[in-house]
Amino acid sequence: MPTPLVSIIVTSYNHDAFLEEALDSVFNQTWKNTEVIIVDDASTDQSVDIIKKYQQKYNCKTILRNTNYYSQKDKIGDKPIIEAMNMASGKYIAVVDSDDLIAPTKISHQVNILEKNPHCVMCYSAIQVIMPNGSHFPYSDLFLDGDVFHHLLVSGNLSLYIGSLIRREAYLKIERSPPDLVQEDWDMFLKLSRQGHFISSRRLVAYYRRHDNNTWYRKDNSKLMYRNRMMIINQWKHEDAWVDAMNNRWKQYAHPNHTLAKDDINELLIRQPTDPLLHFQGFLVAIQNRDLSKVQYHILQAIIHCDIRLKVLPKLYSAALKSITDSRIRSTILISLKHRLPEQYLYISENYSQDFQL
């Protein structure tokens, strides 16, 4: 069997407590035909010193950035991970974050699978999550093969970079993610799934740490996750699967128990003023605060910007007719309802007084 080159990208930022263990897991792979590219995004701890030590020992490639990419207001150039992936020359690409680690046979196991399945663009395997108290649990017990695009868009990610191996030929064909996007792996996996099939294995190949310095444990987690999820999903608005994906997100975020905080909604609306789901969350908050002007404003904006394909649109009209008493505005709402949803006009106009439920 041939022994193709594998490029292993290590992304580093302020994880000096975990970095050596991560790098040891990379350099101790049983698959020896590798090139290692370490990219550090201007760490302020001891990470760079550790990287230099490993660079001297193993003669690996390094990218040591002077300015943190994500702290820049106007982001210039490629993201650190993309900068490193663009340097890769291997047939396959693996990515290891500096606070995670991979099993010794991770690369060899996944290379063997992809070599036997040339139509597949990515292989992913089992991941264990390591909690701060040392306990472990599986990242996921769902393993799908073949065309996984619909599942990825509608239900979310199947894996993480740490558990995956990517065919570089497919990576080179896809569009790069927006500069402000943080959830890079989900976005890339969606685009890769349009290039070919995925293949999975249930063998444990990687360990993903959760700790206070993870991106998803930031104080602005809820706002960050919402913005990233919607940014990724809305890139696929032309796809039929987008409708199912958005219907799911409406069920999630339009529930009063899952609504974003008022300040987060207002801040997100500055950047996303035509987001109907944000406006509907603003509507729910305004109802709680008995702010009638905001109630009216947000529900009307939600209707105006809601895609006609979504299941929620008839319910938005019902909510507007129930909450707005101004006869002129109600008349305008009914005209819009008759134009956009003629088949449901009569039922909604006669039954809108019923309790609103998604």
Sequence and secondary structure as in RCSB ss.txt:
>XXXX:A:sequence
MPTPLVSIIVTSYNHDAFLEEALDSVFNQTWKNTEVIIVDDASTDQSVDIIKKYQQKYNCKTILRNTNYYSQKDK
IGDKPIIEAMNMASGKYIAVVDSDDLIAPTKISHQVNILEKNPHCVMCYSAIQVIMPNGSHFPYSDLFLDGDVFH
HLLVSGNLSLYIGSLIRREAYLKIERSPPDLVQEDWDMFLKLSRQGHFISSRRLVAYYRRHDNNTWYRKDNSKLM
YRNRMMIINQWKHEDAWVDAMNNRWKQYAHPNHTLAKDDINELLIRQPTDPLLHFQGFLVAIQNRDLSKVQYHIL
QAIIHCDIRLKVLPKLYSAALKSITDSRIRSTILISLKHRLPEQYLYISENYSQDFQL
>XXXX:A:secstr
     EEEEEEESS HHHHHHHHHHHHT S   EEEEEEE   SSSHHHHHHHHHHHH  EEEE SS GGG SS 
 S  HHHHHHHH  SSEEEEEETT EE TTHHHHHHHHHHH TTEEEEEEEEEEE TTS EEES      B  HH
HHHHH  S  GGGEEEEHHHHTTS    TT   HHHHHHHHHHTTSEEEEEEEEEEEEE  TTSGGGSTTHHHHH
HHHHHHHHGGGTTSTHHHHHHHHHHHHHSSGGG   HHHHHHHHHH TT HHHHHHHHHHHHHHT HHHHHHHHH
HHHHHS TTSTTHHHHHHHHHHH   HHHHHHHHHHHHHH GGGHHHHHHHTTS    
